[in-house]
Amino acid sequence: MPALVDPTEEDRRLVRAMSGFGIPQEQIATHLGIDAKTLRKHFRQDLDRGMVEATAKVAQSLFQMATTGKNVAAAIF
C-alpha cells in the first residue's frame, strides 16, 4: 500500500470518528488505502483522541440524563 504523504484535516476527522466508533485500526487503514503501520505513524494522536472524545461524549450524555431526571438508571449509576 502507498504511504500517506500529507494527511488532510478531513482524513484526521475521519480517523478520529472511526476510532471513536471502535473500528479496528487495520480497517481504518484499509479505508484510507494505507498500511496499519502508516496509519499509526501519521495518525497516532487522532487515533487516541477519537477514543477519548467518544468516551467523553457518552459520559456527558449519561451525566445529563442523570442530572435532569430523564433516566432513573443513569441517576442510579
C-alpha positions in Angstrom: 0.0 0.0 0.0 1.2 3.5 -0.7 2.5 5.7 2.1 0.4 8.7 3.1 2.4 11.8 2.4 0.3 14.6 3.9 -2.9 13.8 5.8 -5.7 16.3 5.3 -7.9 17.6 8.1 -10.7 15.6 6.6 -8.6 12.4 6.9 -7.8 13.3 10.5 -11.5 13.9 11.3 -12.4 10.6 9.7 -9.8 8.7 11.7 -10.9 10.3 15.0 -14.5 9.4 14.2 -13.8 5.8 13.1 -11.5 5.3 16.1 -14.2 6.6 18.4 -16.7 4.2 17.0 -14.3 1.3 17.9 -13.4 0.4 14.3 -10.1 -1.6 14.3 -7.0 0.2 13.1 -6.5 -2.3 10.3 -9.9 -1.5 8.9 -9.4 2.3 9.2 -6.1 1.9 7.3 -7.8 -0.2 4.6 -10.4 2.5 4.2 -7.7 5.1 3.7 -5.7 2.9 1.4 -2.7 2.7 3.6 -0.9 0.2 5.8 -1.8 0.0 9.5 1.8 0.9 10.5 1.5 4.0 8.3 -1.8 4.9 10.0 -0.3 4.7 13.4 2.7 6.8 12.3 0.7 9.6 10.8 -2.5 9.5 12.9 -1.3 8.4 16.4 -2.8 11.4 18.1 -6.1 11.2 16.1 -6.5 7.5 17.0 -6.0 8.2 20.7 -8.1 11.4 20.6 -11.0 9.7 18.8 -11.4 7.1 21.6 -11.2 9.8 24.3 -13.7 12.1 22.6 -16.2 9.3 22.2 -15.9 8.2 25.8 -16.3 11.9 26.9 -19.5 12.3 24.8 -21.1 9.2 26.3 -20.2 10.3 29.8 -21.6 13.8 29.2 -24.8 12.3 27.8 -25.1 9.9 30.8 -24.5 12.8 33.2 -27.1 15.0 31.6 -29.7 12.2 31.7 -28.9 11.5 35.3 -29.0 15.2 36.5 -32.1 16.2 34.6 -34.1 13.2 35.9 -34.8 11.9 32.4 -33.3 8.5 33.2 -33.6 6.8 36.5 -31.0 4.1 35.6 -28.5 6.8 34.7 -29.1 8.6 38.0 -28.5 5.3 39.9 -25.3 4.7 38.1 
